Amino acid sequence: MIKVVAKAKLKPEVNPEDYIMLARELVAETRKEKGCISYALHEDINDPTIFTMLEEWENEQALEQHNQTAHMVRIIPELKKLRESGELNIYREIK
Amino acid sequence: MIKVVAKAKLKPEVNPEDYIMLARELVAETRKEKGCISYALHEDINDPTIFTMLEEWENEQALEQHNQTAHMVRIIPELKKLRESGELNIYREIK
């Protein structure tokens, strides 16, 4: 299993509800994908401009396929327009 | 439930094994704590200097108690000596 932490900081003028609405659509579609173990939108409890997707995937191949899906190709550019910055890390657990 | 993502970038001269050894001790002690749902060390699959603790806690009170435990007070300053930078975010899921 691999895990993804995809953290975004919104532009100050953006209404968080606009970001959440788009991200919810992405969550609903992504959870139907093969190889997706979990995929959930989170808000920072101390900073209302930070939103992070916490994801679990069976393997890297599943994640690569996810990145090519129609919903990702359509929604990610829309989300990026609302972000001031973003960072994405892919992790494996150290036992 | 709340989730914590605690990401660290090691100083370039640090041996990652030294960081992992200390962090493993923290993992073992923390998993015994009341209110700890999960607590696991992760490595970035693309950057061998990035290590991130992914944590799930029952509530903020459990996390506050965790921060005052003897193992945290003892081990966190040791880990910080090995880090170039770090960031910590606390999240709740948006359903």
Backbone of each chain as ProteinMPNN parsed JSONL, in Angstrom:
{"seq_chain_A": "MIKVVAKAKLKPEVNPEDYIMLARELVAETRKEKGCISYALHEDINDPTIFTMLEEWENEQALEQHNQTAHMVRIIPELKKLRESGELNIYREIK", "coords_chain_A": {"N_chain_A": [[0.842, -1.214, 0.0], [0.452, 2.275, -0.721], [0.566, 5.711, 0.349], [-0.911, 8.911, -0.095], [-0.388, 12.332, 0.44], [-1.89, 15.195, -0.256], [-1.625, 18.44, -0.266], [-3.157, 21.601, -0.127], [-3.072, 25.15, -0.373], [-5.382, 27.686, -0.292], [-6.034, 30.471, -2.498], [-6.283, 33.763, -1.096], [-8.634, 35.137, -1.751], [-10.471, 33.256, -2.454], [-13.516, 31.457, -2.038], [-13.879, 29.027, 0.357], [-15.934, 27.144, 0.149], [-16.384, 26.813, -2.571], [-14.147, 25.418, -3.354], [-14.436, 23.1, -1.847], [-16.788, 22.019, -2.925], [-16.059, 21.241, -5.539], [-14.019, 19.426, -4.887], [-15.4, 17.477, -3.507], [-16.795, 16.226, -5.532], [-14.71, 15.033, -6.878], [-13.845, 13.228, -4.912], [-16.066, 11.503, -4.736], [-16.091, 10.284, -7.277], [-13.525, 9.157, -7.387], [-13.489, 7.264, -5.373], [-14.746, 5.139, -6.522], [-12.87, 3.882, -8.009], [-10.755, 1.183, -9.052], [-8.362, -0.195, -6.917], [-8.256, 1.923, -5.187], [-8.079, 2.514, -1.852], [-8.706, 4.263, 0.258], [-9.909, 7.643, 0.262], [-10.062, 10.862, 0.989], [-11.249, 14.127, 1.713], [-9.827, 16.704, 3.684], [-9.892, 19.289, 6.188], [-7.759, 21.773, 7.567], [-7.613, 22.186, 11.021], [-6.773, 24.499, 12.168], [-6.318, 26.395, 10.222], [-8.223, 27.872, 7.927], [-7.738, 28.018, 5.203], [-6.374, 25.866, 4.286], [-6.488, 22.78, 2.706], [-6.535, 19.295, 2.467], [-5.995, 16.292, 0.736], [-6.205, 13.061, 1.826], [-4.965, 9.975, 1.071], [-5.181, 6.489, 0.245], [-3.7, 3.907, -1.536], [-3.654, 0.85, -3.417], [-1.286, 0.268, -4.811], [1.482, 1.715, -6.714], [0.826, 1.64, -9.385], [-1.973, 1.728, -9.442], [-2.331, 4.329, -8.554], [-1.15, 5.747, -10.63], [-2.906, 5.15, -12.704], [-5.191, 6.363, -11.701], [-4.449, 9.06, -11.934], [-4.847, 9.492, -14.586], [-7.519, 9.388, -15.095], [-10.775, 10.425, -16.31], [-12.18, 12.107, -14.546], [-10.142, 13.146, -12.911], [-8.53, 14.516, -14.806], [-10.308, 16.431, -15.597], [-11.153, 17.785, -13.212], [-8.911, 18.471, -11.575], [-7.41, 20.656, -12.82], [-9.283, 22.694, -12.388], [-9.412, 22.841, -9.597], [-6.781, 23.638, -9.117], [-6.778, 26.26, -10.032], [-7.852, 27.602, -7.91], [-6.003, 27.482, -5.951], [-3.303, 28.801, -4.019], [-0.881, 27.624, -3.504], [0.599, 24.328, -3.551], [1.378, 20.996, -2.394], [2.591, 17.714, -2.889], [3.028, 14.512, -1.651], [4.196, 11.166, -1.798], [3.952, 8.229, 0.003], [5.457, 5.415, 1.71], [4.943, 3.078, 4.34], [7.21, 2.782, 7.089], [8.082, 0.047, 8.742]], "CA_chain_A": [[0.0, 0.0, 0.0], [1.097, 3.583, -0.647], [-0.322, 6.772, 0.828], [-0.661, 10.22, -0.688], [-0.844, 13.53, 1.155], [-1.926, 16.269, -1.254], [-1.995, 19.602, 0.559], [-3.363, 22.817, -0.914], [-3.413, 26.403, 0.31], [-6.231, 28.449, -1.212], [-5.832, 31.916, -2.651], [-7.073, 34.413, -0.027], [-9.938, 35.626, -2.217], [-11.332, 32.12, -2.818], [-14.481, 30.953, -1.063], [-13.591, 27.606, 0.574], [-17.05, 26.296, -0.283], [-16.201, 26.505, -3.996], [-13.125, 24.368, -3.418], [-15.015, 21.876, -1.267], [-17.786, 21.46, -3.84], [-15.322, 20.544, -6.594], [-13.264, 18.307, -4.313], [-16.352, 16.413, -3.175], [-17.081, 15.505, -6.772], [-13.523, 14.205, -7.111], [-13.881, 12.149, -3.922], [-17.126, 10.547, -5.098], [-15.661, 9.526, -8.466], [-12.285, 8.411, -7.137], [-13.755, 6.099, -4.52], [-15.228, 4.019, -7.358], [-11.756, 3.331, -8.78], [-10.023, -0.025, -8.652], [-7.07, 0.094, -6.289], [-8.408, 3.004, -4.202], [-8.448, 1.981, -0.531], [-9.438, 5.368, 0.877], [-9.664, 8.918, -0.428], [-10.946, 11.744, 1.76], [-10.889, 15.54, 1.843], [-9.683, 17.172, 5.064], [-9.598, 20.701, 6.426], [-6.878, 22.064, 8.7], [-8.464, 22.72, 12.09], [-6.233, 25.8, 12.596], [-6.143, 27.307, 9.087], [-9.347, 27.591, 7.014], [-7.332, 28.069, 3.794], [-5.613, 24.653, 3.953], [-7.286, 21.575, 2.456], [-5.613, 18.205, 2.139], [-6.562, 14.988, 0.424], [-5.446, 11.933, 2.387], [-5.314, 8.903, 0.145], [-4.505, 5.189, 0.341], [-3.797, 3.173, -2.802], [-3.062, -0.503, -3.334], [0.094, 0.305, -5.319], [1.769, 2.883, -7.556], [0.116, 1.5, -10.665], [-3.341, 2.226, -9.232], [-2.247, 5.788, -8.462], [-0.886, 6.256, -11.985], [-4.164, 5.056, -13.462], [-6.048, 7.419, -11.136], [-4.059, 10.369, -12.471], [-5.269, 9.596, -15.99], [-8.977, 9.252, -15.229], [-11.488, 11.604, -16.839], [-12.525, 13.057, -13.467], [-8.921, 13.863, -12.495], [-8.117, 15.422, -15.879], [-11.279, 17.53, -15.65], [-11.352, 18.557, -11.97], [-7.668, 18.993, -10.988], [-7.104, 22.029, -13.266], [-10.232, 23.625, -11.754], [-8.95, 23.022, -8.213], [-5.51, 24.381, -9.121], [-7.07, 27.691, -10.216], [-8.25, 28.165, -6.613], [-4.894, 27.309, -5.003], [-2.119, 29.657, -4.017], [0.251, 26.693, -3.573], [0.242, 22.944, -3.242], [2.488, 20.042, -2.338], [2.105, 16.337, -2.917], [4.031, 13.495, -1.313], [3.771, 9.768, -1.852], [4.65, 7.583, 1.112], [5.26, 4.041, 2.152], [5.195, 2.97, 5.78], [8.416, 2.129, 7.604], [7.636, -0.805, 9.863]], "C_chain_A": [[0.873, 1.259, 0.0], [0.053, 4.613, -0.188], [0.081, 8.089, 0.179], [-1.196, 11.294, 0.253], [-0.747, 14.683, 0.159], [-2.52, 17.508, -0.585], [-2.104, 20.843, -0.314], [-3.626, 24.001, -0.002], [-4.192, 27.246, -0.688], [-5.764, 29.896, -1.328], [-6.741, 32.642, -1.652], [-8.468, 34.848, -0.475], [-10.923, 34.492, -2.529], [-12.275, 31.758, -1.677], [-14.224, 29.457, -0.865], [-14.701, 26.679, 0.09], [-16.943, 25.926, -1.764], [-15.197, 25.373, -4.169], [-13.712, 23.036, -2.941], [-15.986, 21.211, -2.236], [-17.105, 20.664, -4.96], [-14.624, 19.298, -6.052], [-14.191, 17.15, -3.947], [-16.696, 15.567, -4.393], [-15.924, 14.546, -7.081], [-13.499, 13.001, -6.155], [-14.881, 11.074, -4.355], [-16.705, 9.683, -6.277], [-14.467, 8.63, -8.158], [-12.541, 7.166, -6.298], [-14.291, 4.905, -5.298], [-14.079, 3.305, -8.056], [-11.186, 2.058, -8.167], [-8.686, 0.397, -8.023], [-7.118, 1.228, -5.291], [-8.899, 2.406, -2.884], [-9.207, 3.037, 0.261], [-9.016, 6.671, 0.212], [-10.611, 9.924, 0.213], [-10.378, 13.157, 1.857], [-10.851, 15.924, 3.32], [-9.431, 18.668, 5.1], [-8.684, 20.82, 7.632], [-7.72, 22.707, 9.801], [-7.989, 24.094, 12.556], [-6.122, 26.817, 11.472], [-7.204, 27.011, 8.03], [-8.986, 27.674, 5.529], [-6.552, 26.818, 3.37], [-6.553, 23.445, 3.862], [-6.363, 20.484, 1.941], [-6.372, 16.919, 1.849], [-5.637, 13.94, 1.024], [-5.922, 10.672, 1.675], [-4.544, 7.62, 0.455], [-4.778, 4.414, -0.938], [-3.122, 1.817, -2.669], [-1.608, -0.511, -3.772], [0.258, 1.527, -6.241], [1.029, 2.843, -8.893], [-1.322, 2.043, -10.537], [-3.355, 3.755, -9.185], [-1.994, 6.408, -9.846], [-2.143, 6.218, -12.85], [-5.144, 6.14, -13.004], [-5.745, 8.771, -11.771], [-4.484, 10.575, -13.927], [-6.777, 9.502, -16.173], [-9.601, 10.559, -15.707], [-11.796, 12.604, -15.727], [-11.301, 13.814, -12.967], [-8.531, 14.919, -13.545], [-9.054, 16.638, -15.948], [-11.215, 18.41, -14.386], [-10.058, 19.164, -11.425], [-7.314, 20.399, -11.507], [-8.036, 23.072, -12.644], [-9.819, 23.896, -10.298], [-7.689, 23.88, -8.173], [-5.729, 25.887, -9.304], [-7.369, 28.382, -8.887], [-7.116, 28.141, -5.583], [-3.817, 28.372, -5.165], [-0.871, 28.789, -4.166], [-0.245, 25.291, -3.238], [1.493, 22.093, -3.123], [1.902, 18.646, -2.265], [3.258, 15.391, -2.6], [3.397, 12.122, -1.367], [4.631, 8.999, -0.848], [4.44, 6.075, 1.15], [5.638, 3.977, 3.633], [6.542, 2.306, 6.049], [7.993, 1.337, 8.83], [8.691, -0.813, 10.966]], "O_chain_A": [[1.916, 1.293, 0.653], [-1.154, 4.413, -0.32], [1.26, 8.346, -0.062], [-2.299, 11.184, 0.789], [0.349, 15.095, -0.22], [-3.728, 17.611, -0.371], [-1.235, 21.101, -1.146], [-4.312, 23.879, 1.012], [-3.722, 27.494, -1.799], [-5.188, 30.465, -0.401], [-7.853, 32.183, -1.388], [-9.385, 34.918, 0.343], [-12.087, 34.753, -2.835], [-11.888, 31.752, -0.508], [-14.338, 28.688, -1.819], [-14.434, 25.554, -0.332], [-17.367, 24.841, -2.163], [-15.367, 24.492, -5.012], [-13.506, 21.991, -3.558], [-16.009, 19.986, -2.357], [-17.524, 19.553, -5.286], [-14.64, 18.243, -6.687], [-13.813, 15.984, -4.063], [-16.866, 14.351, -4.296], [-16.136, 13.404, -7.489], [-13.168, 11.888, -6.563], [-14.57, 9.883, -4.339], [-16.94, 8.475, -6.274], [-14.404, 7.486, -8.609], [-11.892, 6.138, -6.487], [-14.291, 3.783, -4.792], [-14.279, 2.238, -8.636], [-11.142, 1.885, -6.949], [-7.98, 1.251, -8.559], [-6.127, 1.483, -4.606], [-10.0, 1.86, -2.813], [-10.235, 2.739, 0.869], [-7.915, 6.786, -0.327], [-11.823, 9.853, 0.01], [-9.179, 13.348, 2.057], [-11.715, 15.531, 4.103], [-8.843, 19.242, 4.183], [-8.811, 20.068, 8.598], [-8.454, 23.662, 9.546], [-8.718, 24.788, 13.264], [-5.857, 27.991, 11.733], [-7.104, 26.015, 7.314], [-9.841, 27.426, 4.678], [-6.117, 26.721, 2.222], [-7.298, 23.134, 4.792], [-5.514, 20.726, 1.083], [-7.26, 16.511, 2.598], [-4.435, 13.933, 0.76], [-7.108, 10.344, 1.674], [-3.389, 7.67, 0.879], [-5.922, 4.277, -1.371], [-2.159, 1.65, -1.921], [-0.783, -1.209, -3.182], [-0.695, 2.261, -6.504], [0.661, 3.876, -9.451], [-1.811, 2.735, -11.43], [-4.269, 4.395, -9.706], [-2.552, 7.452, -10.184], [-2.407, 7.136, -13.626], [-5.834, 6.754, -13.818], [-6.653, 9.532, -12.105], [-4.479, 11.698, -14.431], [-7.26, 9.535, -17.305], [-9.04, 11.641, -15.535], [-11.688, 13.813, -15.934], [-11.399, 14.994, -12.633], [-8.241, 16.066, -13.207], [-8.633, 17.735, -16.315], [-11.223, 19.637, -14.484], [-10.089, 20.261, -10.867], [-6.95, 21.26, -10.706], [-7.623, 24.206, -12.402], [-9.872, 25.034, -9.83], [-7.543, 24.742, -7.306], [-4.955, 26.694, -8.791], [-7.17, 29.589, -8.747], [-7.241, 28.698, -4.492], [-3.47, 28.781, -6.273], [0.075, 29.16, -4.86], [-1.345, 25.1, -2.72], [2.539, 22.426, -3.679], [0.854, 18.425, -1.657], [4.326, 15.467, -3.207], [2.228, 11.938, -1.029], [5.858, 9.101, -0.845], [3.424, 5.541, 0.703], [6.511, 4.702, 4.11], [6.956, 1.393, 5.335], [7.59, 1.914, 9.84], [8.507, -1.468, 11.992]]}, "seq_chain_B": "MIKVVAKAKLKPEVNPEDYIMLARELVAETRKEKGCISYALHEDINDPTIFTMLEEWENEQALEQHNQTAHMVRIIPELKKLRESGELNIYREIK", "coords_chain_B": {"N_chain_B": [[-12.846, 12.001, 15.26], [-9.471, 13.051, 14.724], [-6.774, 13.873, 12.485], [-3.252, 13.79, 12.08], [-0.595, 15.142, 10.235], [2.701, 15.005, 10.202], [5.419, 16.284, 8.953], [8.818, 15.92, 8.056], [11.934, 17.234, 6.979], [15.12, 15.999, 6.541], [18.358, 17.123, 7.659], [21.026, 17.457, 5.28], [23.36, 16.084, 5.94], [22.649, 14.108, 7.675], [22.254, 10.726, 8.675], [19.724, 8.757, 7.493], [18.984, 6.421, 8.845], [19.544, 6.908, 11.512], [17.56, 8.702, 12.19], [15.294, 7.15, 11.753], [15.584, 5.135, 13.67], [15.225, 6.461, 16.144], [12.625, 7.43, 15.711], [11.155, 5.099, 15.506], [11.145, 4.205, 18.125], [9.553, 6.129, 19.272], [7.149, 5.583, 17.942], [6.534, 3.02, 18.934], [6.084, 3.528, 21.683], [4.036, 5.443, 21.576], [1.879, 4.136, 20.427], [0.821, 2.761, 22.521], [-0.711, 4.533, 23.859], [-3.726, 5.888, 25.286], [-6.449, 6.762, 23.281], [-5.036, 6.917, 20.944], [-5.396, 6.081, 17.682], [-4.104, 5.338, 15.302], [-0.632, 5.373, 14.356], [2.08, 6.015, 12.583], [5.246, 5.763, 11.027], [6.43, 7.128, 7.979], [8.109, 7.001, 4.798], [9.064, 9.17, 2.152], [8.538, 8.198, -1.145], [9.936, 9.26, -3.207], [11.869, 10.966, -2.249], [14.521, 10.602, -0.261], [15.088, 12.062, 2.026], [12.843, 12.888, 3.302], [10.573, 12.363, 5.864], [7.589, 11.273, 7.358], [5.161, 11.4, 9.862], [2.156, 9.79, 10.109], [-0.895, 10.148, 11.609], [-3.648, 9.134, 13.668], [-6.096, 10.224, 15.85], [-8.35, 9.973, 18.631], [-9.522, 12.352, 19.547], [-8.957, 15.918, 20.075], [-8.113, 16.281, 22.676], [-6.831, 13.885, 23.363], [-4.627, 14.091, 21.707], [-3.377, 16.336, 22.785], [-2.665, 15.351, 25.291], [-0.888, 13.39, 24.495], [1.216, 14.992, 23.562], [2.395, 15.747, 25.885], [3.563, 13.554, 27.013], [6.144, 11.48, 28.493], [7.778, 10.164, 26.627], [7.433, 11.687, 24.29], [8.397, 14.221, 25.11], [11.008, 13.574, 25.568], [11.982, 12.422, 23.135], [11.246, 14.005, 20.876], [12.825, 16.477, 20.854], [15.289, 15.339, 20.176], [14.8, 14.264, 17.639], [14.287, 16.644, 16.288], [16.792, 17.828, 16.164], [17.903, 16.555, 14.028], [16.554, 17.417, 11.857], [16.116, 19.499, 9.001], [13.935, 21.057, 8.387], [10.438, 21.312, 9.277], [6.917, 20.5, 9.246], [3.647, 20.683, 10.587], [0.37, 19.574, 10.522], [-3.019, 19.588, 11.58], [-5.916, 17.776, 11.074], [-9.413, 17.571, 10.19], [-11.871, 15.424, 8.788], [-13.735, 16.315, 5.873], [-16.893, 15.587, 5.152]], "CA_chain_B": [[-11.445, 11.657, 14.993], [-8.614, 14.002, 14.029], [-5.584, 13.269, 11.884], [-2.066, 14.642, 12.08], [0.466, 14.875, 9.271], [3.902, 15.682, 10.714], [6.4, 16.042, 7.883], [10.149, 16.422, 8.374], [13.022, 17.093, 5.997], [16.366, 15.835, 7.297], [19.579, 17.816, 7.236], [21.661, 16.598, 4.274], [24.446, 15.255, 6.487], [22.106, 13.124, 8.622], [21.984, 9.368, 8.213], [18.301, 8.477, 7.735], [18.805, 5.325, 9.807], [19.538, 7.48, 12.861], [16.225, 9.278, 12.392], [14.327, 6.045, 11.804], [15.737, 4.415, 14.933], [14.551, 7.273, 17.169], [11.19, 7.526, 15.421], [10.549, 3.789, 15.813], [10.936, 4.16, 19.57], [8.378, 6.979, 19.499], [5.977, 4.846, 17.447], [6.213, 1.917, 19.85], [5.527, 4.082, 22.919], [2.8, 6.191, 21.316], [0.768, 3.215, 20.133], [0.243, 2.284, 23.799], [-1.473, 5.61, 24.498], [-5.175, 5.988, 25.184], [-6.88, 7.763, 22.3], [-4.264, 6.783, 19.704], [-6.022, 5.107, 16.769], [-2.975, 4.825, 14.511], [0.545, 6.235, 14.458], [3.028, 5.247, 11.769], [6.291, 6.495, 10.311], [6.442, 6.905, 6.529], [9.171, 7.638, 4.008], [8.671, 9.634, 0.823], [9.115, 7.234, -2.097], [10.733, 9.995, -4.194], [12.866, 11.824, -1.601], [14.958, 9.858, 0.93], [15.292, 12.943, 3.179], [11.538, 13.282, 3.857], [9.917, 11.362, 6.713], [6.329, 11.851, 7.821], [4.339, 10.6, 10.756], [0.715, 9.885, 9.826], [-1.467, 9.834, 12.923], [-5.098, 9.271, 13.879], [-6.399, 10.359, 17.274], [-9.798, 10.016, 18.912], [-9.948, 13.75, 19.659], [-7.866, 16.858, 20.348], [-7.633, 16.075, 24.048], [-5.872, 12.774, 23.319], [-3.407, 14.608, 21.072], [-2.725, 17.225, 23.766], [-2.04, 14.493, 26.31], [0.265, 12.774, 23.808], [2.32, 15.956, 23.477], [3.004, 15.914, 27.209], [4.086, 12.278, 27.519], [7.597, 11.434, 28.704], [8.485, 9.774, 25.391], [7.445, 12.838, 23.363], [9.274, 15.263, 25.661], [12.387, 13.092, 25.455], [12.438, 12.046, 21.786], [11.035, 15.051, 19.853], [14.001, 17.354, 20.692], [16.345, 14.574, 19.482], [14.43, 14.227, 16.208], [14.402, 18.004, 15.725], [18.208, 18.1, 15.88], [18.256, 15.916, 12.752], [15.701, 17.985, 10.8], [16.358, 20.817, 8.4], [12.657, 21.779, 8.52], [9.304, 20.443, 9.573], [5.601, 21.145, 9.27], [2.655, 19.819, 11.224], [-1.019, 20.011, 10.344], [-4.054, 18.776, 12.228], [-7.049, 17.776, 10.135], [-10.643, 16.787, 10.336], [-12.419, 15.081, 7.469], [-14.945, 16.964, 5.354], [-17.709, 14.515, 4.556]], "C_chain_B": [[-10.723, 12.828, 14.337], [-7.38, 13.268, 13.497], [-4.453, 14.288, 11.895], [-1.137, 14.182, 10.97], [1.673, 15.694, 9.729], [5.067, 15.318, 9.798], [7.744, 16.676, 8.25], [11.076, 16.241, 7.182], [14.327, 17.046, 6.774], [17.461, 16.751, 6.761], [20.357, 16.89, 6.292], [22.732, 15.671, 4.841], [23.948, 14.14, 7.411], [21.917, 11.763, 7.944], [20.52, 9.03, 8.517], [18.076, 7.365, 8.76], [18.794, 5.831, 11.247], [18.16, 8.065, 13.193], [15.189, 8.164, 12.584], [14.394, 5.33, 13.152], [15.023, 5.151, 16.071], [13.031, 7.28, 16.964], [10.475, 6.208, 15.724], [10.249, 3.659, 17.307], [9.683, 4.979, 19.927], [7.088, 6.268, 19.068], [5.557, 3.781, 18.458], [5.56, 2.43, 21.132], [4.163, 4.73, 22.685], [1.617, 5.265, 21.064], [0.13, 2.636, 21.393], [-0.705, 3.305, 24.406], [-2.982, 5.476, 24.277], [-5.517, 7.074, 24.145], [-6.097, 7.732, 21.008], [-4.895, 5.693, 18.841], [-4.957, 4.495, 15.853], [-1.853, 5.851, 14.541], [1.664, 5.5, 13.731], [3.994, 6.175, 11.039], [6.259, 6.115, 8.826], [7.642, 7.599, 5.899], [8.6, 8.038, 2.66], [9.323, 8.715, -0.207], [10.007, 7.924, -3.136], [11.854, 10.834, -3.581], [13.306, 11.18, -0.287], [15.233, 10.729, 2.145], [13.978, 13.375, 3.825], [10.903, 12.102, 4.596], [8.692, 12.005, 7.358], [5.606, 10.877, 8.736], [2.876, 10.853, 10.367], [-0.014, 9.311, 11.031], [-2.987, 9.983, 12.917], [-5.358, 9.238, 15.381], [-7.907, 10.471, 17.482], [-10.315, 11.453, 18.966], [-8.729, 14.621, 20.009], [-7.282, 16.666, 21.75], [-6.58, 14.963, 24.086], [-4.548, 13.238, 22.712], [-2.64, 15.521, 22.043], [-2.023, 16.413, 24.855], [-0.785, 13.828, 25.741], [1.47, 13.713, 23.822], [3.034, 16.174, 24.809], [3.607, 14.63, 27.767], [5.61, 12.337, 27.636], [8.325, 11.09, 27.411], [8.504, 10.909, 24.372], [8.45, 13.895, 23.83], [10.747, 14.869, 25.508], [12.838, 12.965, 23.993], [12.292, 13.176, 20.758], [12.23, 16.008, 19.74], [15.152, 16.655, 19.97], [16.062, 14.5, 17.983], [14.65, 15.594, 15.563], [15.848, 18.361, 15.393], [18.622, 17.575, 14.506], [17.506, 16.523, 11.562], [16.219, 19.326, 10.291], [15.106, 21.682, 8.558], [11.557, 20.769, 8.826], [8.006, 21.209, 9.466], [4.604, 20.153, 9.852], [1.274, 20.414, 11.011], [-1.95, 19.03, 11.031], [-5.326, 18.911, 11.403], [-8.289, 17.097, 10.688], [-11.207, 16.557, 8.938], [-13.634, 15.938, 7.143], [-15.737, 15.898, 4.629], [-18.428, 15.038, 3.3]], "O_chain_B": [[-11.292, 13.519, 13.492], [-7.001, 12.203, 13.986], [-4.674, 15.489, 11.739], [-0.917, 12.985, 10.784], [1.665, 16.923, 9.653], [5.618, 14.219, 9.856], [7.8, 17.822, 8.696], [11.016, 15.238, 6.472], [14.615, 17.939, 7.571], [17.487, 17.102, 5.582], [20.351, 15.673, 6.479], [22.985, 14.599, 4.291], [24.74, 13.321, 7.876], [21.478, 11.675, 6.797], [20.122, 9.019, 9.682], [17.07, 7.377, 9.469], [18.12, 5.259, 12.105], [17.667, 7.943, 14.314], [14.329, 8.236, 13.462], [13.36, 4.962, 13.71], [14.307, 4.538, 16.863], [12.261, 7.154, 17.916], [9.32, 6.209, 16.151], [9.237, 3.081, 17.703], [8.874, 4.577, 20.764], [6.067, 6.349, 19.751], [4.379, 3.656, 18.793], [4.594, 1.841, 21.616], [3.25, 4.582, 23.497], [0.487, 5.573, 21.443], [-0.969, 2.085, 21.34], [-1.426, 2.996, 25.355], [-3.441, 5.018, 23.23], [-4.936, 8.159, 24.148], [-6.442, 8.441, 20.063], [-4.923, 4.524, 19.226], [-4.92, 3.28, 15.657], [-2.09, 7.044, 14.729], [2.144, 4.473, 14.211], [3.61, 7.219, 10.512], [6.087, 4.95, 8.468], [8.123, 8.624, 6.382], [7.76, 7.338, 2.094], [10.529, 8.478, -0.149], [10.746, 7.258, -3.861], [12.698, 11.36, -4.307], [12.561, 11.203, 0.693], [15.579, 10.203, 3.203], [13.986, 14.142, 4.788], [10.723, 11.015, 4.047], [8.751, 13.136, 7.841], [5.46, 9.694, 8.427], [2.429, 11.999, 10.308], [0.202, 8.166, 11.427], [-3.535, 10.853, 12.241], [-4.898, 8.341, 16.087], [-8.635, 10.987, 16.635], [-11.412, 11.74, 18.489], [-7.625, 14.117, 20.209], [-6.087, 16.871, 21.966], [-5.56, 15.09, 24.764], [-3.477, 12.823, 23.155], [-1.411, 15.479, 22.109], [-0.92, 16.755, 25.283], [0.239, 13.719, 26.416], [2.6, 13.287, 24.063], [4.138, 16.716, 24.853], [4.111, 14.627, 28.89], [6.271, 13.133, 26.969], [9.377, 11.661, 27.124], [9.493, 11.076, 23.659], [9.249, 14.397, 23.041], [11.616, 15.725, 25.34], [13.954, 13.359, 23.654], [13.125, 13.296, 19.86], [12.625, 16.331, 18.62], [15.906, 17.296, 19.238], [16.966, 14.653, 17.162], [15.137, 15.689, 14.436], [16.104, 19.109, 14.449], [19.565, 18.079, 13.895], [17.783, 16.192, 10.409], [16.693, 20.164, 11.058], [15.196, 22.879, 8.828], [11.719, 19.56, 8.66], [7.992, 22.434, 9.583], [4.706, 18.945, 9.636], [1.036, 21.592, 11.279], [-1.711, 17.823, 11.063], [-5.756, 20.017, 11.077], [-8.225, 16.192, 11.52], [-11.044, 17.379, 8.036], [-14.45, 16.247, 8.011], [-15.297, 15.371, 3.607], [-19.163, 14.291, 2.654]]}, "name": "protein", "num_of_chains": 2, "seq": "MIKVVAKAKLKPEVNPEDYIMLARELVAETRKEKGCISYALHEDINDPTIFTMLEEWENEQALEQHNQTAHMVRIIPELKKLRESGELNIYREIKMIKVVAKAKLKPEVNPEDYIMLARELVAETRKEKGCISYALHEDINDPTIFTMLEEWENEQALEQHNQTAHMVRIIPELKKLRESGELNIYREIK"}
